[in-house]
Amino acid sequence: MFLIFLCTLLTGCPGGNREGKEIGDYKPFYVTRGNICFSVNKNDVLSRYTLYSNQGGEKRLVVNDRVKLSYPDTCINVDLNMGYQYSSSYNLNGINYHYDFFIDNNGSVTGLNQ
């Protein structure tokens, strides 16, 4: 029994470089100050999305689960203030993605995790 524990301790947990895959791959989307578009391809299907802001602590802006949206419904009106960081996760065509971005005080959008 001790030998099994020791082997597990030395090799680490299963998964290797798969840790964190549940949030999905990095995939940016179109962002303007009052609108985000997860896809502009009419063949894509958006089935889940969330968007959070760090404004005043973590603040949930939009959440929608169990949907089947295609463009133009993959574009969502949301008030995005300058000077804050935003975090998103979404499912497009059955694949999970994430995108974190910052909007500076000039309105420029910068992706934070690649």
Residue, then its C-alpha position, 0 to 999 in steps of 0.5 A: m500500500f505504501l508503495i502505491f502511495l509513493c508512486t502516486l506521490l512521485t508521478g503526480c495526478p493523472g492528466g498531465n498537461r490536460e489540467g485546466k482543459e475544462i475551461g476550453d481553449y483560448k479563442p478571442f471574439y469580436v468586442t466593441r464597447g457595447n457589443i460582443c460577437f462570439s461568432v459571425n459565421k452563420n454555420d457556427v452554433l453557440s450553445r452556452y456563454t458567460l461573461y464576468s467583469n472585475q468591476g467592483g469585485e467579480k460581477r456576472l454580466v451575462v449567462n446563458d446556458r442551453v441555447k442554440l444560437s447562430y449569427p446574428d444571435t451570437c452577438i450580444n448587447v452588453d455594457l462594457n466599461m473602459g478600464y476593466q478586465y472581462s472574463s468569458s467562457y463559451n461553447l461554440n460547435g460543441i467545443n469549450y472556449h475562454y477569452d479574457f480581455f481588458i478594455d483600456n481607457n482609450g477603448s482598446v481591447t487587449g486579450l489577456n491569455q493566449 
